[in-house]
Amino acid sequence: MGEEFENEEMVTAAMQIIMNAGDARLKVKDALKLGKAFDFENAGAKMEEARKCIAQAHHAQTDIIQSEAGGKKYEFSLLFAHAQDTLMTIMSEIQMADEMLDILKIISEK
């Protein structure tokens, strides 16, 4: 029973990470479209929404990591590894989008 519960906990966390990170990716994409139209106010709002989504994804990951650090044992999960990969990729996309929006602001001022 315990092993089954821990597996379910891991799958639930992985899905939370994937879904929230995916939502963040969509918001980043929207922000960049707005940035290309020089609508920086709305682009900034979308980026803030993306950061909130990625924070939720990161929280789900952190819960599992802290549980494991506290002694709970989990088996390797390919789904959780994929979720972590997705999280890190989209965190990088958020950082790059912030830089791109800054560049677009500079371009719009010239």
N, C-alpha and C positions, 0 to 999 in steps of 0.2 A: 504493500500500500504506500509506504513512504517514498519508494523509488518512483512509483507511478505519479505521485503528487509532485515530486521535484521535477519530473519530466514535463508535466503539465504547466508548472510554474515557469520553466525555461521556455516552452513554446509560447506561452502567453506573453512573456517579456519580449521575446524575439518578434512576435507579431506587432506589439506596441511600438517597438523600435522601427520596424520596417514601415508601418503605416504613418507614424508621425514624421519620420525622415522623408518619406515620399511626399507627404503634404508640404513639408518645408521646401522640397525641390520644386513643386508646382508653384509655390509662392515666389521663389527666387526667379523662376522663369517669367512669371507675370511682372515682377519688379524690373527685370531687364527689358522687357517689352515697353514698359512705361518709361524707363530711362532712355531708350532709343527715341521716344517721342518727347524727350526733355521734360517729362512730368515727374520731377524729382520728389515732390511732396508725396504723391501717391506711391511712387517707387519706394520711398523710405518707409511708408506705412506697411507695404507688402514685405519688405525686408524685416521689419519688426515682427510681423506675423510669422515669418519663416524662422526667426530666432526663437520665438516661443514654442513652435513645433519641435525644433531640434532640441530645445531644452527638455521637453517632455520625453523625447526619445532617449536622450542622454540619462535622464533620471531613471528610466526603466532599466537601462544597462547598468547603471551604478548600483541599483538595488540588488541585482544578481551578483555583481562583483563583491559588494559588501557582505552579502550572505555567505558567499564562498570564503571570503577572508575570515569570516566569523566561525568557520568550521563546517558549514553545510557542504556536502559533496554533490557535485553534478557530473554526469557523464558528458563527454564531448558531444556537442550538438552542431551539426552542419548548418542547421537553420539559424542558430544563434551566431555562429561565425559569419554567416551571410549578413545577418542583421548588423553586426558590428562593422563589417566592411561597408555596408550601405550608410550607416551613421557617419563614419569617418569620411567617406567620399562626399557626402552632402555637406558636412561641416566645411570641407575644403571649398566646395562650390559656393557656399555662403561667403567665405572669405574672399574668393575671387570676384564674386558679384559686387561686393562692397567696393573693391578696387576699381572694377569696371565702371560702376556708377560714379565714382569720384572722377575718373577720366572723362566720362561723358559730361559731367558738370564743367570741367575745365574747357572742353571743346565748346560747350554751349555759351560760355562766357567770351569766346573769341570771335 
